[in-house]
Amino acid sequence: MIQKKVCMVGVHGTGKTSLVQLYVHSIFSVKYHSTVGVKIDRKLVQLGNTAVNLLLWDIEGRSSEQDVPASYLRGAHAVFFVVDGTRRETLEQLFDLSEQTSSVTGDIPSIVALNKADLKDQWALAAADSKRLLASGFHALKTSAKTGDGVEDAFIWLAQAAVKASLAPDSQAKVHHEN
């Protein structure tokens, strides 16, 4: 069995905890629960013939003035960034969070969840934003912790990328893809 540490990173209220809770426990709650520090969950996934134990580090949401604690990021094999698709500023903050994170982790696989896709009438991101993410080297998927759309796909894609990166350390960690 392979074990991979995945850090959930994003600003306050983007849905990091909701995504983890849905993926690990099949639970969605409309109540907002702010993570303090870090909460670690486990999810065993089967990728072909390989069992992968994902350690999901749900890191406290950051404000634009705060750095992600390096102690939480050390040893990460992948980063799961979460953007709230109804709050455009969370996309802008993603780029700063990505720089902070990569200064500790180096170049490891990452994905961007454009979360809250079920709130179509409140959606604040445009096609140009997806193109910008792609041009910056991010793999991005629309997700909804409420409906489950895209959630498993995002976690499985990242698990596969983390396993692939560990098998071929010289390979490119970020795969370009737009959804």
C-alpha positions as CSV (number, residue, x, y, z in Angstrom):
1,M,0.0,0.0,0.0
2,I,1.2,3.5,-0.9
3,Q,0.5,6.4,1.5
4,K,0.2,10.0,0.2
5,K,-0.2,13.2,2.1
6,V,-2.6,15.7,0.4
7,C,-2.9,19.2,1.7
8,M,-6.2,21.0,1.3
9,V,-5.4,24.7,0.8
10,G,-7.6,27.7,0.2
11,V,-9.0,30.9,1.9
12,H,-11.9,30.8,4.4
13,G,-15.2,29.5,3.3
14,T,-14.2,28.0,0.0
15,G,-15.5,24.5,1.0
16,K,-12.3,22.6,1.8
17,T,-13.9,20.8,4.8
18,S,-17.2,20.2,3.0
19,L,-15.3,18.5,0.1
20,V,-13.3,16.3,2.5
21,Q,-16.4,15.4,4.5
22,L,-18.3,14.4,1.3
23,Y,-15.4,12.4,-0.1
24,V,-14.5,10.6,3.0
25,H,-17.8,10.2,4.9
26,S,-20.4,10.9,2.2
27,I,-21.8,13.8,4.4
28,F,-22.8,17.3,3.4
29,S,-23.9,19.8,5.9
30,V,-25.2,23.3,5.2
31,K,-23.7,24.4,8.6
32,Y,-20.4,26.2,8.2
33,H,-17.6,24.7,10.3
34,S,-14.4,26.7,10.4
35,T,-11.3,24.5,10.7
36,V,-8.9,25.6,13.4
37,G,-5.3,24.4,12.7
38,V,-5.6,21.2,10.7
39,K,-7.9,18.2,10.6
40,I,-6.6,14.9,9.2
41,D,-8.8,12.4,7.5
42,R,-8.0,9.1,5.7
43,K,-9.4,7.6,2.6
44,L,-8.3,4.4,1.0
45,V,-8.6,4.4,-2.8
46,Q,-7.9,1.7,-5.3
47,L,-6.1,2.8,-8.4
48,G,-5.9,-0.2,-10.6
49,N,-3.9,-2.8,-8.7
50,T,-2.5,-0.2,-6.3
51,A,-4.1,0.6,-2.9
52,V,-3.4,4.2,-1.9
53,N,-4.1,5.6,1.6
54,L,-4.7,9.3,1.2
55,L,-4.0,11.4,4.3
56,L,-6.1,14.5,3.7
57,W,-4.8,17.4,5.7
58,D,-7.7,19.9,5.8
59,I,-5.7,23.1,6.6
60,E,-7.4,26.1,8.3
61,G,-8.6,28.6,5.7
62,R,-6.3,31.5,5.2
63,S,-6.9,35.2,4.9
64,S,-5.0,37.2,2.2
65,E,-2.5,38.4,4.9
66,Q,-1.7,35.0,6.3
67,D,0.8,32.4,5.2
68,V,0.0,28.7,5.1
69,P,1.9,27.2,8.0
70,A,5.0,25.5,6.6
71,S,4.8,22.8,9.3
72,Y,1.5,21.6,7.8
73,L,2.8,21.5,4.2
74,R,6.1,19.6,4.9
75,G,6.1,16.1,3.5
76,A,3.1,16.7,1.2
77,H,2.9,14.7,-2.0
78,A,0.1,16.8,-3.5
79,V,-1.9,19.9,-3.0
80,F,-5.7,20.3,-3.4
81,F,-6.4,24.0,-3.8
82,V,-10.1,25.1,-3.4
83,V,-11.6,28.2,-4.9
84,D,-15.1,29.4,-4.3
85,G,-16.6,29.9,-7.7
86,T,-19.1,32.4,-6.3
87,R,-16.3,34.6,-4.9
88,R,-13.9,35.7,-7.6
89,E,-11.4,37.1,-5.1
90,T,-10.7,33.5,-3.9
91,L,-9.3,32.8,-7.4
92,E,-7.0,35.8,-7.2
93,Q,-5.9,34.6,-3.7
94,L,-5.1,31.2,-5.2
95,F,-2.1,32.5,-7.0
96,D,-0.5,33.8,-3.7
97,L,-1.4,30.6,-1.9
98,S,0.2,28.6,-4.7
99,E,3.4,30.5,-4.4
100,Q,3.5,30.2,-0.6
101,T,2.8,26.5,-0.8
102,S,5.3,25.7,-3.5
103,S,8.1,27.5,-1.6
104,V,7.7,24.8,1.0
105,T,6.6,21.7,-1.0
106,G,8.5,22.3,-4.3
107,D,6.9,21.2,-7.5
108,I,4.4,18.6,-6.6
109,P,1.1,17.6,-8.2
110,S,-1.8,20.0,-7.6
111,I,-5.4,20.5,-8.6
112,V,-7.8,23.4,-8.3
113,A,-11.4,22.7,-7.3
114,L,-13.7,25.5,-8.6
115,N,-16.1,24.7,-5.8
116,K,-19.8,25.5,-5.4
117,A,-20.6,24.8,-9.0
118,D,-24.2,24.0,-8.0
119,L,-24.7,27.8,-7.4
120,K,-25.0,28.6,-11.1
121,D,-26.9,31.8,-10.6
122,Q,-24.2,33.1,-8.3
123,W,-21.2,31.8,-10.3
124,A,-18.6,34.6,-10.6
125,L,-15.9,32.9,-12.8
126,A,-15.7,33.2,-16.5
127,A,-14.1,31.0,-19.3
128,A,-11.2,33.4,-19.3
129,D,-10.5,32.4,-15.7
130,S,-10.2,28.8,-16.7
131,K,-7.9,29.7,-19.5
132,R,-5.7,31.7,-17.0
133,L,-5.5,28.7,-14.7
134,L,-4.6,26.4,-17.6
135,A,-1.9,28.9,-18.8
136,S,-0.5,29.0,-15.2
137,G,-0.2,25.2,-15.2
138,F,-3.1,24.3,-13.0
139,H,-5.5,21.3,-13.6
140,A,-8.9,22.6,-12.6
141,L,-12.3,21.0,-12.2
142,K,-15.7,22.3,-11.2
143,T,-16.9,20.7,-8.0
144,S,-19.9,20.8,-5.7
145,A,-19.6,19.5,-2.2
146,K,-23.4,19.8,-2.0
147,T,-24.3,17.6,-5.1
148,G,-21.0,15.7,-5.3
149,D,-20.4,16.7,-8.9
150,G,-16.7,16.5,-9.7
151,V,-15.6,15.7,-6.2
152,E,-14.5,12.1,-6.6
153,D,-13.0,12.9,-10.0
154,A,-10.8,15.6,-8.5
155,F,-9.5,13.5,-5.6
156,I,-8.9,10.5,-7.9
157,W,-7.1,12.6,-10.5
158,L,-4.8,14.1,-7.8
159,A,-4.2,10.6,-6.2
160,Q,-3.2,9.3,-9.6
161,A,-0.9,12.3,-10.2
162,A,0.8,11.9,-6.8
163,V,1.4,8.2,-7.4
164,K,2.7,8.9,-10.9
165,A,5.0,11.6,-9.6
166,S,6.5,9.3,-7.0
167,L,7.1,6.5,-9.6
168,A,8.8,9.0,-12.0
169,P,10.3,11.8,-9.9
170,D,11.7,13.5,-13.0
171,S,8.3,13.7,-14.7
172,Q,6.4,16.9,-14.9
173,A,4.3,17.1,-11.7
174,K,1.5,19.4,-13.0
175,V,-0.5,18.2,-15.9
176,H,-2.3,20.8,-18.0
177,H,-6.0,20.2,-18.5
178,E,-9.1,22.3,-18.6
179,N,-12.6,21.2,-17.8
